[in-house]
Amino acid sequence: MTALIDLFALDCIALNNPAKNRADAFAAAGELFSKRTGLDANAVVGFLNAREDLGSTALGAGVAIPHGRVKGLKQPVAAFINLQVPIDFAAPDSEPVSLLIFLLVPEKATQQHLEILSSIAQLLSDPDARKLLATESNPEKVCQLLQQWGSPQ
């Protein structure tokens, strides 16, 4: 399991986000990534939509991992958004999504990309972790949980 410690930063954690649909959620993620990486927010939304157009990144159980490859990005970066109200995301179980972990990776980071996606999927498959991510109101605690997932205890 790949540790997620270097992917998440406090400035990319958004709790109780008011997004009403996928476009709103992607725009919120674009803003978070723009502040952290300097990437253009609209370009980030374009990368996320390009991947989503291939098929939904929702896993079921109210979670999704929208992700994209970004030319010129040096290191993978992630953001977490917890929505006020779940939104439709074409999930395989037809359940709306309220927990989103967004991932951007360098264009050529194929194996690393897959390993990170696997670790995030394992995190979001854990019912206890999902409950904590859904109910925790302290962004620092959410960031800590995300960073420590997959690290040796």
C-alpha positions in Angstrom: 0.0 0.0 0.0 1.3 3.4 -0.9 1.4 6.0 1.9 -0.6 9.1 1.1 1.4 11.4 3.4 2.9 13.6 0.6 -0.4 14.0 -1.4 -2.6 15.9 1.0 -2.1 19.4 2.5 -4.5 21.3 4.7 -5.2 23.8 2.0 -6.7 21.1 -0.2 -9.3 19.9 2.4 -12.8 21.3 1.9 -15.4 20.2 4.4 -19.2 20.8 4.1 -18.8 22.1 0.5 -22.0 23.4 -1.0 -21.5 21.9 -4.5 -24.9 20.9 -6.0 -23.6 18.8 -8.9 -20.5 17.4 -10.4 -19.6 20.6 -12.2 -19.7 22.5 -8.9 -17.5 19.9 -7.2 -15.0 19.9 -10.0 -14.9 23.7 -10.0 -14.2 23.6 -6.2 -11.4 21.1 -6.7 -10.0 23.3 -9.5 -9.8 26.2 -7.1 -8.1 24.1 -4.4 -5.5 22.7 -6.9 -5.0 26.2 -8.4 -4.1 27.7 -5.0 -1.7 24.8 -4.2 0.0 24.2 -7.5 -0.5 27.3 -9.5 -2.3 25.3 -12.2 -5.2 27.1 -13.9 -8.4 26.1 -12.2 -10.3 25.7 -15.5 -7.5 23.5 -16.9 -7.8 21.3 -13.8 -11.5 20.9 -14.4 -10.7 20.0 -18.0 -8.4 17.2 -16.9 -10.9 15.9 -14.5 -13.8 16.0 -17.1 -11.6 14.3 -19.7 -11.2 11.3 -17.4 -14.8 11.3 -16.2 -16.0 11.3 -19.8 -14.4 7.8 -20.1 -16.6 6.5 -17.2 -17.6 7.5 -13.7 -14.9 7.5 -11.1 -17.5 6.8 -8.4 -16.8 3.6 -6.5 -20.1 3.2 -4.7 -20.9 3.7 -1.0 -21.0 7.4 -1.5 -17.4 7.9 -2.6 -15.6 8.9 -5.8 -12.0 9.4 -6.9 -12.0 11.9 -9.8 -8.5 12.0 -11.2 -6.5 13.2 -14.2 -3.0 13.3 -15.7 -1.5 16.7 -16.0 1.3 17.7 -18.4 4.0 19.6 -16.6 3.0 18.5 -13.1 6.1 17.4 -11.1 4.5 15.5 -8.2 1.1 13.9 -7.6 -1.3 16.0 -5.5 -4.7 15.3 -4.0 -7.6 17.1 -2.6 -10.5 16.0 -0.4 -14.0 17.5 -0.6 -16.9 16.5 1.7 -20.2 17.7 0.3 -23.1 19.2 2.3 -25.6 17.2 0.2 -24.7 14.1 -1.8 -24.8 14.5 -5.6 -25.4 12.1 -8.5 -22.2 10.7 -9.9 -23.3 7.7 -11.9 -22.0 5.4 -9.2 -22.2 1.6 -9.9 -24.6 1.2 -6.9 -26.6 4.3 -8.0 -26.0 5.9 -4.6 -25.2 9.6 -4.6 -21.6 10.7 -3.7 -20.6 13.0 -0.8 -17.0 12.1 -0.3 -14.6 12.9 -3.1 -10.8 12.5 -3.2 -9.4 14.3 -6.3 -6.0 13.2 -7.6 -3.8 14.9 -10.2 -0.7 13.0 -11.3 2.1 13.9 -13.8 1.3 12.8 -17.3 3.9 10.0 -17.4 3.3 8.6 -13.8 1.5 5.5 -14.9 2.6 3.0 -12.2 2.6 5.6 -9.5 -0.8 6.7 -10.5 -2.2 3.2 -10.2 -0.6 2.6 -6.8 -2.0 5.9 -5.4 -5.5 5.1 -6.8 -5.3 1.7 -5.2 -4.4 3.2 -1.8 -7.2 5.7 -2.0 -9.7 3.1 -3.1 -8.6 0.9 -0.1 -9.0 3.9 2.2 -12.5 4.7 0.8 -13.4 1.0 1.0 -12.9 1.0 4.8 -16.3 1.8 6.5 -14.7 3.3 9.6 -12.5 5.6 7.5 -15.5 6.7 5.4 -17.5 7.4 8.6 -14.7 9.5 10.0 -14.3 11.4 6.7 -18.0 12.0 6.5 -18.4 13.2 10.1 -15.2 14.9 11.1 -15.5 18.7 11.2 -11.9 19.5 11.9 -9.9 19.9 8.6 -6.6 19.2 10.4 -7.9 15.8 11.6 -9.2 14.9 8.2 -5.8 15.9 6.6 -4.0 13.8 9.3 -6.2 10.7 8.6 -5.6 11.0 4.9 -1.9 11.5 5.2 -1.4 8.6 7.6 -3.5 6.1 5.7 -1.2 3.3 4.4 1.7 4.4 6.6 3.3 1.8 8.8 1.9 2.0 12.3 
